[in-house]
Structure formats: structure tokens, C-alpha cells
Amino acid sequence: MTEEENQLLSEHARVIAKILYKNAPIEELTSLGKIEELVRSQMQKHVMPEVGVFLSKMSQGKTQDTNEKSKVSSGNCQLRVLKHKSWNLDPIVN
């Protein structure tokens, strides 16, 4: 991971933490154990499914790219340059 990616990841993690905190029942934030339980629960409910869907789609795209790269037409070999889509990491605002 590059330093820039690491910094971006940290920034997005802080934004996620602020949103989760804003929506957390304050009365449950009484000990480190309870905070850990609440964070784990919220991450599993809200964040991890999104990460899983994203990684699944990216994995499917890589599989498709690999399949396309391995295709060779008989008698006429063609070189294909595959363009990678840039990741849009800007937050979605509703």
C-alpha cells in the first residue's frame, strides 16, 4: 500500500467512525468491551457488506480481464490493451 493510499484509508476510516459514533447509543459506550462490541456490530452490519460487494465486483472484473487476455483468434493474433477503471472513492452524499 502506498503512503497516499494509507493516508486515504485513514481519512475514510475516520469518516466512517464519525458516522458510526453519531448513530451509536451513547448509553452503551461505557467500557472498552462494550465499545468494541458496538463497533464490531456496526461494522458487520453497515461497512463489511459494502466492502465485500466491492471486492466481489472487482474480482469478477479481474477474472473477465484474464479471460479476455487469454483469447487468441486463429490465424490472426490481436493484442488488446485493457483499461482499468479508476476507483471513485469520493463519498456518496444523499
Sequence and secondary structure as in RCSB ss.txt:
>XXXX:A:sequence
MTEEENQLLSEHARVIAKILYKNAPIEELTSLGKIEELVRSQMQKHVMPEVGVFLSKMSQGKTQDTNEKSKVSSG
NCQLRVLKHKSWNLDPIVN
>XXXX:A:secstr
  HHHHHHHHHHHHHHHHHHHHTS GGG SSHHHHHHHHHHHIIIIIHHHHHHHHHHHHHHHHHHHHHHH  BTT
B             S    
